[in-house]
Amino acid sequence: MADLQTTLHDIAAAIVDSPDEVKVSTEETDESIVLTLSVAPDDMGMVIGRHGRIAKAIRTVIKAASASTGKRVTVDIR
């Protein structure tokens, strides 16, 4: 699970103008993992992208990286 947190943090930090303000928190249950990504308000548009394309791509990469966990992984962007 630490790999997922690190992967999400690295992806988001590469996209935004303020990489120091990128934070990832994790909530895990028996069946799922919820990763919450927090970025600076000015960087929110960069993480979401036009029509949500970048957010969808981030979720796809994390879903692929989580295939070995056997749990459902959700990425929330705040």
N, C-alpha and C positions, 0 to 999 in steps of 0.2 A: 504494500500500500504506500509506503514511503516513495517508491518509484513513481507512482501515479501523481503524488503531490509534487515531487520534483519536476516531473515532466510537464505538468500543467503550469507550474511557476516559470520554468524556462521558456515555454512557448509564449506565455503572456508577457514576460519581461522583454522578449525580443521584439514584440510588436509595439509596445507603448513608449511614450516619451519619458515617463517617470518610473523606471523599473524598480526604484527603491520602495514605491508604494504598493507594489503587487504583493498580495497576501493570499494564501490558500489555506482554508480550514477543512477539516474532515470530520464527518459523522458516519460511523459504521454500525450497521445492525447485522443480524444473522444472514439476511438475504441481499442487502444492498450497501453501497457506499455512496455518500453524497459529498462531492467536492464543491466547496463554495469559493469562487474566485472574486476577490475584491481588488479594484483598481481605483486610481484617482478619477474624480468626476470628469475631468477634461479628457481622459484617455478612454472613457466608456465607448465612444463612437468607434475608436480604432479596434477595440476588442470585439464589438458586435459586427461591424462592417456593414456594407450596403445590403439591405434586405436580410441581414443576419447570416450572410455567407461565411464570414470568418468565425463567428460563434459556432455555426454548424460544423465547420471544418475542425475546430478545436475539439468539439464533442466527439467527432468521428475518430480522431487520433487517440483520444483518451479511451474510447470504447475499444479500439483495437489493442491498445496497450493493456487493457484490463482483461483480456480474453482468458488469461491464465488464472485469474482469481476465482472464477466461477460465480461471481456475484454481479448483480446489476449495478452499473456505475452511472451516476447522474452528475452533470456539471451545471451548477447554478452560477450565474454571473450577477454580481451585485455592485 
